[in-house]
Each structure stands twice: as structure tokens, then as C-alpha cells.
């Protein structure tokens, strides 16, 4: 055991040291990888020292999201207190359905959920931890559907068409979830966005009115708070005026942008959030918490229990309902994903989060200024968060991203903005240096 822990410590130390590595990324094709690292499983086991050696090799060739050359997704960096708690979570291996089994971890989860609700302007609200933002959105859609059709949960569909609404810039999980719920993918209304990528409220009102006239039941409107490509925020207060007029559930998908609530300037983008019914907030994105760590928060503290609650005598054998989250969570057996967020929040406090987000926003502003200063590059629009979308004259963004990866220069993504494929740079790693952003831009321009 001591040797195993020593080996694991060395691997962990290499990963932490690698966050400061400025060397090129090492990438193998799938064919090269299986030739270099034996990944196959067989009838006979191998000694533990060989298992650890293969683990080390696998880690070596896995993309490092804390690398200063990683700009590809909406998550990056490593909050060290959270990483430490994540390691202990696996060793404890408790399931989060009852206080009887998880003890103080239930109290920690309740503290985290309560704190996030207060930050989100849901002072009396509550929520659940879920395995990702897509699942948080799924739960929100269930809540909206069940509120629109109170008999739905017990009796099933009465045959009426159920509709949902999200901007064309919203997350694909809304359409996917409609297919899972059985309400139909075709009954998700893609609402036009304005010239900055925000939901058009007039188009929303028109779509809802048309559906009501045709006998459909509008179940929920999803306002996207931090779109995947541009990082834009739907006009939540204006959207809320529409949903309140028609008594429709309003869900704010802040999977990406929710963290902005912890920054004095960032939270202004959430004007009207107190009027929403629910909020998705992924801590594993801009907060730097190890995957997975997502929350679904609700203004009404009882609505999740009303719409999803179940009980079982063989499992819930004591303690009040608040201490038995398994009665209302999406899962029964559930990994402890809030301990790491609690550790990070304990380490940083609200002030530390604000400082961390401020660094991310500073990096985004620096990148935007750098692009403006280069005649061969241009912004698609001024960034409002940590997403910077830009084009390079004479360079196809998708091909350039592949070339940068193959050369070991950087992992950076591309997206489509107003039917044009462009670079999408994300500055969610606050440990990045301005000089490292300069290195990225120099590598891109060398491709010309």
C-alpha cells in the first residue's frame, strides 16, 4: 500500500508540475497509442507495479487541461483544494442518498446548495447535485412539464403537445432531453437570436402565442446564460416578462456563465434571475472544480421533492427528508461531487472567487486587445465573458486548429458565428500568463 501511494503521489505531482509546462503538447494517433501503451484486457491479471506503470503511460498521453497550451473547452485549470478533496472522495466511496451512509457529506452538500442559492438570488431556494449540466437541464424540463401538466407524473401524457423554447445559440441538451422525456425533439422551438447571439424576445413571444393558439402546452423557456460559442447572456428580465404573462416555467441555463454570479460586474449579466424558477450551474467549468460538479437550483425549495420525490423503506430508514437527498435526486447511488466544491469555497471564500473570475476576464480583455492590434486578425464581436471568437485573414479556422494540435502548439477549438467558422478561444484558466496568450497568437500567425 505504501508503495502504491508513493507511486500515485509521483503521478499526481507530475500532473501538478505539468500545469506550468511550456513545452509542446504530445499527441499520438489512436493507432500509435495502442502500439505504444498496452491497453487491452485479458483473462489474467497483471501485478500492481505493472498496473501503475501503465496508468502512468496513459496519464502521459492524456490531454492536460491545466496546460498553458489548452484553450479548447469551457473548463481548464486546477483548483488545488478541490483536487485534494476529489482524491479523498474516491477513497471514502460513500453514496449520497442518506445521512446514515454519508454522514457529514450530506451536511456539506446542503451547505453548498444553500450558499449557491443565496448567491443566485434564491434566498429560500434549494437544489440537487447532478452529473453534468445536461442532466440539470433535464431535471428543469421535468419540473416545467410537471408544473404545466400536474397529472403528468402519475398518469402520463393526456395526448396534448408539450413545447419547450430555447434560443438557436442554446445548448444541444435541450433538444436531446426532449427526446428522452418523450415530449418530442420537434417540439423544442429554436428561437432566433439577435446580432450578438442573445434570444430575441419578440420571436419568443410569437412562438408561444402560436403554440397556445394551436392547442399546445408550453412547458418551459430556457434562457441561456453564457452561450457555448460566444459566451453571451440572454436578456433574462425581458424573457421573464413573457414567461410570467403565460405562467410558463423559466429555466436559466447558467452551466457555463453561472460562475459570473460571484463577480460584481459579472452578476449584472443575470439581471432578473430572481424571477427565474430554476438555474443550472456547473462548478466544473469556470470554477476549476474537477469533473463532474453540477447543480440544479430552484427558487421554490419544495418543487423538486413534489415533482421527483420517491421513497423506499429498504433504504430511507431514518432522519428527516432534508438529510436523505436520495428521495429527490436524479440518481439513487450517487457519487459525492460537492465535497470538492466545498473545499474550494472554504479555501477561497466569495472574495477569492471574485478575484479568480477577475483574472479570467482580464485575460479575455488582453486577448481581445491583442487581436485588435494585429491587422491580420479581427474579433467577431467584443467579448462579454471569457469566450473570444475571432478570425484570421487567409486562414480556415477548423484546419488551423487541427494543424496546431498536430504540431503540439495548442489545443484550441472553433465554432460557427453567423455562418462563419472562426476560432474560439476560452480564458477560463486564471493561471495563464499574458505571454502564453502571445505564444498562441504567434503560433496561429505562423500558419499563414
Residue, then its C-alpha position, 0 to 999 in steps of 0.5 A: x500500500x505504501x508503495x502504491x501511494x508513493x507511486x500515485x503521489x509521483x503521478x499526481x505531482x507530475x500532473x501538478x508540475x505539468x500545469x506550468x509546462x511550456x513545452x509542446x503538447x504530445x499527441x499520438x494517433x489512436x493507432x500509435x497509442x495502442x502500439x505504444x501503451x498496452x491497453x487491452x484486457x485479458x483473462x489474467x491479471x497483471x501485478x500492481x507495479x505493472x498496473x501503475x506503470x501503465x496508468x502512468x503511460x496513459x496519464x502521459x498521453x492524456x490531454x492536460x487541461x491545466x496546460x498553458x497550451x489548452x484553450x479548447x473547452x469551457x473548463x481548464x485549470x486546477x483548483x488545488x483544494x478541490x483536487x485534494x478533496x476529489x482524491x479523498x472522495x474516491x477513497x471514502x466511496x460513500x453514496x449520497x442518498x442518506x445521512x446514515x451512509x454519508x454522514x457529514x457529506x450530506x451536511x456539506x452538500x446542503x451547505x453548498x446548495x444553500x450558499x449557491x442559492x443565496x448567491x443566485x438570488x434564491x434566498x429560500x431556494x434549494x437544489x440537487x447535485x447532478x452529473x453534468x449540466x445536461x442532466x440539470x437541464x433535464x431535471x428543469x424540463x421535468x419540473x416545467x412539464x410537471x408544473x404545466x401538466x400536474x397529472x403528468x407524473x402519475x398518469x402520463x401524457x393526456x395526448x396534448x403537445x408539450x413545447x419547450x423554447x430555447x434560443x438557436x445559440x442554446x445548448x444541444x441538451x435541450x433538444x436531446x432531453x426532449x427526446x428522452x422525456x418523450x415530449x418530442x425533439x420537434x417540439x423544442x422551438x429554436x428561437x432566433x437570436x439577435x446580432x450578438x447571439x442573445x434570444x430575441x424576445x419578440x420571436x419568443x413571444x410569437x412562438x408561444x402565442x402560436x403554440x397556445x393558439x394551436x392547442x399546445x402546452x408550453x412547458x418551459x423557456x430556457x434562457x441561456x446564460x453564457x452561450x457555448x460559442x460566444x459566451x453571451x447572456x440572454x436578456x433574462x428580465x425581458x424573457x421573464x416578462x413573457x414567461x410570467x404573462x403565460x405562467x410558463x416555467x423559466x429555466x436559466x441555463x447558467x452551466x457555463x456563465x453561472x460562475x459570473x454570479x460571484x463577480x460584481x460586474x459579472x452578476x449584472x449579466x443575470x439581471x432578473x434571475x430572481x424571477x427565474x424558477x430554476x438555474x443550472x450551474x456547473x462548478x466544473x467549468x469556470x470554477x476549476x472544480x474537477x469533473x463532474x460538479x453540477x447543480x440544479x437550483x430552484x427558487x421554490x425549495x419544495x418543487x423538486x421533492x413534489x415533482x421527483x420525490x420517491x421513497x423506499x423503506x429498504x433504504x430511507x430508514x431514518x432522519x428527516x427528508x432534508x438529510x436523505x437527498x436520495x428521495x429527490x435526486x436524479x440518481x439513487x447511488x450517487x457519487x459525492x461531487x460537492x465535497x470538492x466544491x466545498x473545499x474550494x469555497x472554504x479555501x477561497x471564500x466569495x472574495x477569492x472567487x471574485x478575484x479568480x473570475x477577475x483574472x479570467x476576464x482580464x485575460x479575455x480583455x488582453x486577448x481581445x486587445x491583442x487581436x485588435x492590434x494585429x491587422x491580420x486578425x479581427x474579433x467577431x464581436x467584443x467579448x462579454x465573458x471569457x469566450x473570444x471568437x475571432x478570425x484570421x485573414x487567409x486562414x480556415x479556422x477548423x484546419x488551423x486548429x487541427x494543424x496546431x494540435x498536430x504540431x503540439x502548439x495548442x489545443x484550441x477549438x472553433x465554432x460557427x458565428x453567423x455562418x462563419x467558422x472562426x476560432x474560439x478561444x476560452x480564458x477560463x484558466x486564471x493561471x495563464x500568463x499574458x505571454x502564453x496568450x502571445x505564444x498562441x497568437x504567434x503560433x496561429x500567425x505562423x500558419x499563414 
